[in-house]
Amino acid sequence: MRGGDFKTLTGSSAIHVAVEGTTVPSWYDGLEIHHNDIRDVDREGIYFRSRFSRRDLVGDQQDPNACPGAWTPSLNVRIHHNALTSLAGDGIKIDTTGGARVDHNRLDGFQLRSRAANAGIWTFDTDDTVVEHNEVSGGGNTRDGMSFDADGASRGTVFQYNHSHDNAGGFLLVCPYSGAKTLGTVVRYNLNRTVRPGYLVQDDAGSPAATRHEPSIRNNVFVNEGASGGYGFKNPTPGLSFSHNLFHGVAMTRPDPGGVDADPLLLPDLRPAAGSPALSAGTPIADNGGRDWFGNAVSATEAPNIGGYEGPGL
């Protein structure tokens, strides 16, 4: 038996972290989950849940079993260097944490046997989570099936330096819904290659893109290697803007000041060749993380390359 297709406070997980008490606000401090080999699990790989999860950001997604007391997050949580393979549902889902770090995990095969929506690594009802240096692949279908998700009541989540590939659902989901709010999501310096039949085939040399109160998508390379492709938005975020992105084989269906429609001349490792129109064609971003995917310094004042590589063409 692998387990059941359900996720609750006492649900079915390989590693299950729960705060079940109802009287005294409780949390974990300094919890570290690392160097585990998790295989063939239904439904969750690593899963968090707490009864002290109630706050306004959650909106109508409040857990009906949540305690009426104040939101009480677990602190200084780190999940790192775990290998997760063949999961029915989610890979790593954290909930009711503050300042958690999820790094250097390898997830290969998720959303394989569940009838509900699942993602690779995702946050819910969290503050200031950093998700970095992970490799996620093998999302089995489009219920959600993305590598990464900043879900409802996620505030200040940063996805950076991750490698995503071969997922049916694609790379990223930012998902405020049913009154929940998702604030201050930053997505930068990620590499994503997704083959999604009938949809956009995308090579994204990820880069500084922020979802804030005035969300913007900047300095990204989008390449479609299929016969046709485009991009769209379900229930578009008010004020969402594009600038200085490079599209190749993708219809530019929204205004994109400084945008480029040309072949970026990407090498197999997704760095641009000499003469690429992506070189020095981006827009400066003040809070840009300081380093690109390859470890090169990124200026906050001079025009960077479009994409996840800051350096000369090769």
C-alpha beads as a LAMMPS data file, in Angstrom:
LAMMPS data file: protein, C-alpha beads

314 atoms
313 bonds

1 atom types
1 bond types

-500.0 500.0 xlo xhi
-500.0 500.0 ylo yhi
-500.0 500.0 zlo zhi

Masses

1 110.0

Atoms # bond

1 1 1 0.000 0.000 0.000
2 1 1 1.328 3.422 -0.974
3 1 1 -1.277 5.341 1.047
4 1 1 -4.483 7.195 0.261
5 1 1 -5.469 9.993 -2.107
6 1 1 -6.187 12.609 0.543
7 1 1 -4.399 15.445 2.320
8 1 1 -5.658 16.535 5.701
9 1 1 -4.249 17.299 9.116
10 1 1 -3.714 13.562 9.572
11 1 1 -3.388 12.757 5.871
12 1 1 -1.303 10.392 3.783
13 1 1 2.334 11.508 3.438
14 1 1 5.847 10.133 3.563
15 1 1 6.893 12.895 6.001
16 1 1 3.965 14.606 7.680
17 1 1 4.455 17.678 9.899
18 1 1 1.328 18.667 11.814
19 1 1 0.323 20.919 14.696
20 1 1 -2.800 19.156 15.959
21 1 1 -3.384 20.828 19.333
22 1 1 -6.280 23.238 19.835
23 1 1 -5.653 24.922 23.190
24 1 1 -2.165 26.471 23.238
25 1 1 -0.793 28.123 20.065
26 1 1 2.067 25.840 18.999
27 1 1 4.712 25.709 16.302
28 1 1 7.997 24.094 15.292
29 1 1 11.249 26.059 15.505
30 1 1 14.412 24.977 13.723
31 1 1 12.887 21.914 12.070
32 1 1 15.201 20.491 9.391
33 1 1 14.198 17.754 6.923
34 1 1 17.101 16.588 4.784
35 1 1 18.789 13.752 2.886
36 1 1 15.718 11.543 2.676
37 1 1 14.934 9.214 -0.234
38 1 1 11.160 9.136 -0.716
39 1 1 9.637 6.811 -3.320
40 1 1 6.246 5.528 -4.435
41 1 1 4.080 7.495 -2.004
42 1 1 0.356 8.322 -2.168
43 1 1 -0.461 11.173 -1.830
44 1 1 2.098 13.631 -0.399
45 1 1 5.883 13.581 -0.275
46 1 1 6.598 16.158 2.472
47 1 1 3.528 17.901 3.888
48 1 1 2.820 20.570 6.538
49 1 1 -0.445 21.469 8.261
50 1 1 -1.360 23.430 11.402
51 1 1 -4.567 24.191 13.279
52 1 1 -3.218 27.680 14.087
53 1 1 -3.498 28.823 10.475
54 1 1 -6.299 31.387 10.597
55 1 1 -5.650 34.915 9.224
56 1 1 -7.274 37.392 6.873
57 1 1 -4.987 36.571 3.926
58 1 1 -6.559 33.114 3.686
59 1 1 -9.978 34.536 2.796
60 1 1 -12.602 31.876 2.148
61 1 1 -9.947 29.156 2.110
62 1 1 -9.831 28.989 5.909
63 1 1 -9.511 25.463 7.231
64 1 1 -12.882 24.756 8.917
65 1 1 -10.962 22.973 11.680
66 1 1 -8.550 25.875 12.282
67 1 1 -8.385 27.253 15.808
68 1 1 -9.850 30.727 16.385
69 1 1 -6.521 31.964 17.822
70 1 1 -3.849 33.998 16.050
71 1 1 -1.901 32.703 13.057
72 1 1 1.120 30.924 14.561
73 1 1 3.738 29.914 11.971
74 1 1 6.538 27.416 12.409
75 1 1 9.896 29.198 12.189
76 1 1 13.359 28.466 10.779
77 1 1 12.166 25.456 8.794
78 1 1 14.564 24.106 6.187
79 1 1 13.856 21.280 3.724
80 1 1 16.932 20.345 1.685
81 1 1 18.802 17.648 -0.225
82 1 1 15.856 15.262 -0.387
83 1 1 15.106 12.988 -3.345
84 1 1 11.420 12.377 -4.088
85 1 1 10.326 9.958 -6.812
86 1 1 6.963 8.663 -8.062
87 1 1 4.430 10.571 -5.988
88 1 1 0.688 10.373 -6.454
89 1 1 0.144 14.032 -5.591
90 1 1 2.226 16.925 -4.291
91 1 1 5.973 16.812 -3.831
92 1 1 6.672 19.313 -1.045
93 1 1 3.889 21.467 0.387
94 1 1 4.525 23.836 3.282
95 1 1 1.802 25.569 5.252
96 1 1 1.754 28.057 8.160
97 1 1 5.494 28.818 8.190
98 1 1 7.569 31.980 8.392
99 1 1 10.987 32.263 6.760
100 1 1 11.168 28.676 5.497
101 1 1 13.838 27.631 2.998
102 1 1 13.327 24.792 0.491
103 1 1 16.553 24.074 -1.381
104 1 1 18.604 21.473 -3.247
105 1 1 15.797 18.937 -3.518
106 1 1 15.293 16.623 -6.496
107 1 1 11.692 15.795 -7.397
108 1 1 11.078 13.388 -10.271
109 1 1 7.480 12.356 -10.837
110 1 1 4.505 13.966 -9.107
111 1 1 0.775 14.285 -9.810
112 1 1 0.895 10.741 -11.150
113 1 1 -2.023 8.948 -9.489
114 1 1 -4.186 11.549 -7.741
115 1 1 -7.610 12.643 -8.965
116 1 1 -7.212 16.148 -7.473
117 1 1 -4.948 19.144 -8.210
118 1 1 -1.299 18.867 -7.126
119 1 1 2.010 20.660 -7.731
120 1 1 5.698 19.960 -7.260
121 1 1 6.824 22.437 -4.569
122 1 1 4.296 24.921 -3.239
123 1 1 3.369 27.228 -0.400
124 1 1 0.085 28.012 1.322
125 1 1 -0.502 30.499 4.154
126 1 1 3.222 31.263 4.478
127 1 1 5.492 34.292 4.846
128 1 1 8.939 34.858 3.327
129 1 1 9.632 31.430 1.853
130 1 1 12.717 30.942 -0.340
131 1 1 12.577 28.076 -2.849
132 1 1 15.930 27.718 -4.609
133 1 1 18.324 25.294 -6.301
134 1 1 15.708 22.581 -6.754
135 1 1 15.148 20.358 -9.794
136 1 1 11.546 19.389 -10.494
137 1 1 10.299 17.222 -13.345
138 1 1 7.733 14.625 -14.287
139 1 1 4.460 16.415 -13.478
140 1 1 1.934 13.894 -14.728
141 1 1 -1.022 15.985 -15.858
142 1 1 -2.500 19.482 -15.979
143 1 1 -4.481 19.315 -12.714
144 1 1 -2.266 21.616 -11.719
145 1 1 0.927 19.767 -12.611
146 1 1 3.262 22.781 -12.327
147 1 1 6.708 22.572 -10.776
148 1 1 6.128 25.513 -8.426
149 1 1 3.127 27.283 -6.914
150 1 1 2.703 30.338 -4.677
151 1 1 -0.801 29.507 -3.535
152 1 1 -3.353 31.335 -1.411
153 1 1 -2.107 33.471 1.502
154 1 1 1.526 33.093 0.383
155 1 1 3.353 36.344 1.091
156 1 1 6.897 37.206 0.028
157 1 1 7.681 33.904 -1.714
158 1 1 10.876 33.809 -3.805
159 1 1 11.492 31.149 -6.478
160 1 1 15.067 31.387 -7.766
161 1 1 17.815 29.263 -9.348
162 1 1 15.489 26.303 -9.904
163 1 1 15.467 23.898 -12.851
164 1 1 12.082 22.760 -14.131
165 1 1 11.556 20.406 -17.057
166 1 1 9.203 17.853 -18.602
167 1 1 6.074 18.771 -16.660
168 1 1 2.652 18.449 -18.231
169 1 1 1.414 21.480 -16.308
170 1 1 4.384 23.740 -16.949
171 1 1 6.565 25.815 -14.671
172 1 1 4.723 28.162 -12.304
173 1 1 1.336 28.793 -10.747
174 1 1 0.532 31.945 -8.749
175 1 1 -2.849 31.174 -7.290
176 1 1 -4.875 33.600 -5.148
177 1 1 -8.460 32.366 -5.133
178 1 1 -11.750 32.404 -3.197
179 1 1 -10.810 35.558 -1.319
180 1 1 -7.266 34.419 -0.505
181 1 1 -4.455 36.847 -1.354
182 1 1 -1.021 36.020 -2.756
183 1 1 1.391 38.926 -2.276
184 1 1 4.963 39.804 -3.202
185 1 1 5.899 36.716 -5.229
186 1 1 9.316 37.024 -6.916
187 1 1 10.393 34.607 -9.664
188 1 1 13.939 35.021 -11.017
189 1 1 16.825 33.110 -12.581
190 1 1 14.949 29.867 -13.149
191 1 1 15.381 27.598 -16.169
192 1 1 12.288 25.863 -17.495
193 1 1 11.780 23.532 -20.431
194 1 1 8.314 22.134 -20.837
195 1 1 6.749 20.025 -23.545
196 1 1 3.001 20.410 -23.344
197 1 1 1.170 18.989 -26.375
198 1 1 -1.366 21.414 -27.742
199 1 1 -0.030 24.253 -25.620
200 1 1 2.992 26.508 -25.545
201 1 1 6.315 24.725 -25.800
202 1 1 8.536 27.023 -23.830
203 1 1 12.231 27.393 -23.127
204 1 1 12.306 30.022 -20.399
205 1 1 15.734 31.229 -19.359
206 1 1 14.050 32.622 -16.278
207 1 1 15.010 36.003 -14.895
208 1 1 13.782 38.794 -12.635
209 1 1 10.005 38.779 -12.767
210 1 1 7.937 39.990 -9.842
211 1 1 4.338 39.609 -8.807
212 1 1 3.662 42.449 -6.370
213 1 1 0.882 44.977 -5.856
214 1 1 1.758 46.230 -9.370
215 1 1 2.817 42.931 -10.920
216 1 1 5.213 42.860 -13.843
217 1 1 6.922 40.286 -16.038
218 1 1 10.318 41.546 -17.157
219 1 1 13.520 40.329 -18.804
220 1 1 12.339 36.812 -19.674
221 1 1 13.072 34.715 -22.751
222 1 1 10.115 32.729 -24.113
223 1 1 10.793 30.334 -27.000
224 1 1 8.198 28.131 -28.668
225 1 1 9.676 25.213 -30.581
226 1 1 6.294 23.903 -31.741
227 1 1 4.154 24.770 -34.722
228 1 1 2.275 27.517 -32.925
229 1 1 1.989 29.051 -29.508
230 1 1 0.977 32.011 -27.459
231 1 1 0.256 33.010 -23.929
232 1 1 -2.847 34.021 -22.072
233 1 1 -4.264 34.692 -18.645
234 1 1 -7.292 33.346 -16.844
235 1 1 -8.899 36.150 -14.829
236 1 1 -6.012 38.588 -15.612
237 1 1 -4.483 40.375 -12.654
238 1 1 -5.350 44.097 -12.700
239 1 1 -2.315 46.195 -13.537
240 1 1 -0.209 43.283 -14.804
241 1 1 2.438 44.635 -17.189
242 1 1 5.132 43.252 -19.489
243 1 1 8.413 44.867 -20.488
244 1 1 11.696 43.890 -22.106
245 1 1 10.798 40.253 -22.738
246 1 1 12.008 38.307 -25.756
247 1 1 9.523 36.144 -27.641
248 1 1 10.396 33.719 -30.418
249 1 1 7.689 31.631 -32.050
250 1 1 5.194 33.069 -29.567
251 1 1 2.527 35.635 -30.416
252 1 1 3.121 38.854 -28.456
253 1 1 -0.523 39.431 -27.567
254 1 1 -0.022 42.122 -24.895
255 1 1 1.904 45.426 -24.955
256 1 1 5.563 44.846 -24.062
257 1 1 7.656 48.047 -24.041
258 1 1 11.232 47.181 -24.927
259 1 1 10.146 43.720 -26.009
260 1 1 11.966 41.782 -28.722
261 1 1 10.548 39.401 -31.328
262 1 1 13.573 37.483 -32.597
263 1 1 15.561 34.273 -32.281
264 1 1 17.591 34.594 -29.041
265 1 1 20.302 32.266 -30.425
266 1 1 20.344 30.104 -27.299
267 1 1 22.973 27.430 -26.869
268 1 1 22.003 24.016 -25.406
269 1 1 22.605 25.284 -21.846
270 1 1 20.289 28.240 -22.637
271 1 1 23.043 30.852 -22.643
272 1 1 22.943 33.214 -25.661
273 1 1 25.460 33.032 -28.471
274 1 1 27.414 36.048 -29.679
275 1 1 25.134 38.384 -31.590
276 1 1 22.012 37.390 -29.632
277 1 1 19.366 40.145 -29.500
278 1 1 18.965 39.310 -25.790
279 1 1 22.361 40.793 -24.912
280 1 1 22.111 44.071 -22.949
281 1 1 18.462 44.401 -23.979
282 1 1 16.796 44.106 -20.569
283 1 1 15.694 46.713 -18.063
284 1 1 17.498 47.239 -14.724
285 1 1 15.771 45.901 -11.614
286 1 1 16.928 47.267 -8.274
287 1 1 16.202 44.233 -6.087
288 1 1 17.416 41.575 -8.485
289 1 1 19.121 39.007 -6.257
290 1 1 22.599 40.036 -7.353
291 1 1 23.573 36.872 -9.272
292 1 1 22.250 35.107 -12.364
293 1 1 21.659 31.368 -12.787
294 1 1 25.331 30.839 -13.666
295 1 1 26.709 32.886 -10.752
296 1 1 27.538 36.054 -12.679
297 1 1 26.962 39.428 -11.026
298 1 1 23.893 41.355 -12.223
299 1 1 23.953 45.146 -12.146
300 1 1 21.042 46.987 -10.561
301 1 1 21.691 50.118 -12.622
302 1 1 22.891 49.024 -16.084
303 1 1 20.801 47.218 -18.686
304 1 1 21.169 43.447 -18.168
305 1 1 20.727 40.703 -20.703
306 1 1 17.236 39.365 -21.216
307 1 1 17.129 35.906 -19.681
308 1 1 18.908 34.041 -16.930
309 1 1 22.507 34.709 -18.068
310 1 1 24.441 37.922 -17.469
311 1 1 27.650 37.913 -19.449
312 1 1 28.988 38.209 -22.986
313 1 1 27.575 36.194 -25.861
314 1 1 29.382 32.883 -26.377

Bonds

1 1 1 2
2 1 2 3
3 1 3 4
4 1 4 5
5 1 5 6
6 1 6 7
7 1 7 8
8 1 8 9
9 1 9 10
10 1 10 11
11 1 11 12
12 1 12 13
13 1 13 14
14 1 14 15
15 1 15 16
16 1 16 17
17 1 17 18
18 1 18 19
19 1 19 20
20 1 20 21
21 1 21 22
22 1 22 23
23 1 23 24
24 1 24 25
25 1 25 26
26 1 26 27
27 1 27 28
28 1 28 29
29 1 29 30
30 1 30 31
31 1 31 32
32 1 32 33
33 1 33 34
34 1 34 35
35 1 35 36
36 1 36 37
37 1 37 38
38 1 38 39
39 1 39 40
40 1 40 41
41 1 41 42
42 1 42 43
43 1 43 44
44 1 44 45
45 1 45 46
46 1 46 47
47 1 47 48
48 1 48 49
49 1 49 50
50 1 50 51
51 1 51 52
52 1 52 53
53 1 53 54
54 1 54 55
55 1 55 56
56 1 56 57
57 1 57 58
58 1 58 59
59 1 59 60
60 1 60 61
61 1 61 62
62 1 62 63
63 1 63 64
64 1 64 65
65 1 65 66
66 1 66 67
67 1 67 68
68 1 68 69
69 1 69 70
70 1 70 71
71 1 71 72
72 1 72 73
73 1 73 74
74 1 74 75
75 1 75 76
76 1 76 77
77 1 77 78
78 1 78 79
79 1 79 80
80 1 80 81
81 1 81 82
82 1 82 83
83 1 83 84
84 1 84 85
85 1 85 86
86 1 86 87
87 1 87 88
88 1 88 89
89 1 89 90
90 1 90 91
91 1 91 92
92 1 92 93
93 1 93 94
94 1 94 95
95 1 95 96
96 1 96 97
97 1 97 98
98 1 98 99
99 1 99 100
100 1 100 101
101 1 101 102
102 1 102 103
103 1 103 104
104 1 104 105
105 1 105 106
106 1 106 107
107 1 107 108
108 1 108 109
109 1 109 110
110 1 110 111
111 1 111 112
112 1 112 113
113 1 113 114
114 1 114 115
115 1 115 116
116 1 116 117
117 1 117 118
118 1 118 119
119 1 119 120
120 1 120 121
121 1 121 122
122 1 122 123
123 1 123 124
124 1 124 125
125 1 125 126
126 1 126 127
127 1 127 128
128 1 128 129
129 1 129 130
130 1 130 131
131 1 131 132
132 1 132 133
133 1 133 134
134 1 134 135
135 1 135 136
136 1 136 137
137 1 137 138
138 1 138 139
139 1 139 140
140 1 140 141
141 1 141 142
142 1 142 143
143 1 143 144
144 1 144 145
145 1 145 146
146 1 146 147
147 1 147 148
148 1 148 149
149 1 149 150
150 1 150 151
151 1 151 152
152 1 152 153
153 1 153 154
154 1 154 155
155 1 155 156
156 1 156 157
157 1 157 158
158 1 158 159
159 1 159 160
160 1 160 161
161 1 161 162
162 1 162 163
163 1 163 164
164 1 164 165
165 1 165 166
166 1 166 167
167 1 167 168
168 1 168 169
169 1 169 170
170 1 170 171
171 1 171 172
172 1 172 173
173 1 173 174
174 1 174 175
175 1 175 176
176 1 176 177
177 1 177 178
178 1 178 179
179 1 179 180
180 1 180 181
181 1 181 182
182 1 182 183
183 1 183 184
184 1 184 185
185 1 185 186
186 1 186 187
187 1 187 188
188 1 188 189
189 1 189 190
190 1 190 191
191 1 191 192
192 1 192 193
193 1 193 194
194 1 194 195
195 1 195 196
196 1 196 197
197 1 197 198
198 1 198 199
199 1 199 200
200 1 200 201
201 1 201 202
202 1 202 203
203 1 203 204
204 1 204 205
205 1 205 206
206 1 206 207
207 1 207 208
208 1 208 209
209 1 209 210
210 1 210 211
211 1 211 212
212 1 212 213
213 1 213 214
214 1 214 215
215 1 215 216
216 1 216 217
217 1 217 218
218 1 218 219
219 1 219 220
220 1 220 221
221 1 221 222
222 1 222 223
223 1 223 224
224 1 224 225
225 1 225 226
226 1 226 227
227 1 227 228
228 1 228 229
229 1 229 230
230 1 230 231
231 1 231 232
232 1 232 233
233 1 233 234
234 1 234 235
235 1 235 236
236 1 236 237
237 1 237 238
238 1 238 239
239 1 239 240
240 1 240 241
241 1 241 242
242 1 242 243
243 1 243 244
244 1 244 245
245 1 245 246
246 1 246 247
247 1 247 248
248 1 248 249
249 1 249 250
250 1 250 251
251 1 251 252
252 1 252 253
253 1 253 254
254 1 254 255
255 1 255 256
256 1 256 257
257 1 257 258
258 1 258 259
259 1 259 260
260 1 260 261
261 1 261 262
262 1 262 263
263 1 263 264
264 1 264 265
265 1 265 266
266 1 266 267
267 1 267 268
268 1 268 269
269 1 269 270
270 1 270 271
271 1 271 272
272 1 272 273
273 1 273 274
274 1 274 275
275 1 275 276
276 1 276 277
277 1 277 278
278 1 278 279
279 1 279 280
280 1 280 281
281 1 281 282
282 1 282 283
283 1 283 284
284 1 284 285
285 1 285 286
286 1 286 287
287 1 287 288
288 1 288 289
289 1 289 290
290 1 290 291
291 1 291 292
292 1 292 293
293 1 293 294
294 1 294 295
295 1 295 296
296 1 296 297
297 1 297 298
298 1 298 299
299 1 299 300
300 1 300 301
301 1 301 302
302 1 302 303
303 1 303 304
304 1 304 305
305 1 305 306
306 1 306 307
307 1 307 308
308 1 308 309
309 1 309 310
310 1 310 311
311 1 311 312
312 1 312 313
313 1 313 314
